[in-house]
Amino acid sequence: MADNRYKEHDMAKPIERHDTAAWANIAETKEVSNVEIPSELDVRNAKEWVDTNQK
């Protein structure tokens, strides 16, 4: 098993891109909970992406 290092090498690659996520462009933050709220455009884009990529 020491020769099989493919999985360890592949684990270093990121799976998703966080710069295109809905929360990448934060419109505001709630005071008490510090929850980040994306802009309305980013929410629409995220919903459109989910709708088009459903199986």
ABEGO torsion letter per residue (X at the ends): XAABAAAAAAAABBABBAAABAAABBABBBAAAGBBBBBAAAAAAAAAAAAAABX
